[in-house]
Amino acid sequence: MVEDRILKANSNELELVDFRIYRQDKDKIYEGIYGVNVAKVKEIIKVPTLTELPGVPKYIEGVFDLRGIVIPVINLAKWMNIIEPKDIVLKHRIIITEFSNIMIGFIVHEAKRIRRISASNIRGSEFSSSSGGLDKSQITGIAKIENDEVLLILDLERIVEELGIYSPKIDIEEKQIQKTSGTAVVLDDSSTARKLVRDALIKMGLKVIEAKDGVDGLNKLNELYDIYKNDISNQIKVIISDVEMPQMDGFHFASRVKEDIRFKGIPIIFNSSLSNEFSNLKSKDVGGDAFLTKFDANVFYKEVSRVIETYIKK
């Protein structure tokens, strides 16, 4: 099983399933190199017999039963409006993923290997001059690999959200929200995800400082320390961090925070689309106070309030 490959929490490395999507332009075949976090991959299988669904977009190939679980299947090439090349033999595979407690399959032209890449070598999508036909918002990171080629890390859950298969639960009555004060620091490489968390925290009465990854998060904390000095743990009530981020991931960021005497008194809550027990355990290893799966507003408000109250009582 792919999920058995787990990195140490403080390694600041990311393991990716390297897969390919090919396209043909006249007489030339282009090879698109993509990746998805191993922690989101349950398994990789040959394409089984699929049951077609009436009235769905062409890129939804159908569904199949995987040990009692019905899995919807998206053809990534069709979703990207890529016509499959006829001049090469494709080794179609389905990558079974799980995020935000949803299992879904993606058909790719070939699954190559598992790569281990340092998060410090991964850049955000803004560094890309070419995104292979994708909107840059659907790419979470870009890494150079051998032969000066570029691997694009896809934000598959963003794709699924855009397709309407998944949508965050954000509705909650104002009276159910426990109010507090102070400042929160939010880390996420997705501006959409940051806005969702920021708006929720503001409703709680918190001011919000945003960071796009672990490196930016540490810089923001250092700036806040220059302002608050030794009172920083009383002023910064909570840090909400994504896990998958370029340059420095959430786990490595948290281990750096908890090793720093200035910041170790600030609670950290992970807010991630990863929904497996391994990630939950890794979050505890680095001193995380809670691990939330994006995004259920009711659970989010309750856990943030619980964690903040716990630290106030210490």
CORGI-V111192 format. One line per field, one symbol per residue. ss: DSSP state (@ for helix, = for strand, . for the rest). burial: I if it has 9 or more other ideal C-beta (glycine too) atoms within 8 Angstrom, else O. A space follows every 50 residues. Layout:
ss: ???
burial: ???
//
This chain:
ss: .@@@........=============..==========@@@=====..... =........=======..=======@@@@.............=======. .=======.=========@@@==.@@@........@@@======.@@@.= ====.@@@@@@@......=....@@@......=====...@@@@@@@@@@ @@@@..=====..@@@@@@@@@@@@@@@@@@@@@@======........@ @@@@@@@@@........=====....@@@@@@@@@....====..=@@@@ @@@@@@@@@@@@@.
burial: OIIOOOIOIOOIIIIIIIIIIIIIOOOOIOOIIIIIIIIIIIOIOOOOOI OOOOOOOOIIIIIIOIOOOOIIIIIIIIIIOIOIIOOOOIOIIIIIIIII OIIIIIIIIIIOOIIOIOIOOIIIIOOIOOIIOIOIIIIIIIIOIOOOOI IIIIIIIIIIIOIOOIOIOOOIOOOOIOOIOIIIIIIIIIOOIIOIIIOI IIOIOIOIIIIIIIOIIIIIIOOIIOOIOOOIOOIIIIIIIIIIIIIIII IIIIIIIIOOOOIIOIIIIIIIIIIIOIIIOIIIOIIIOIIIIIIIIIOI IOIIIIIIOIIOOO
//
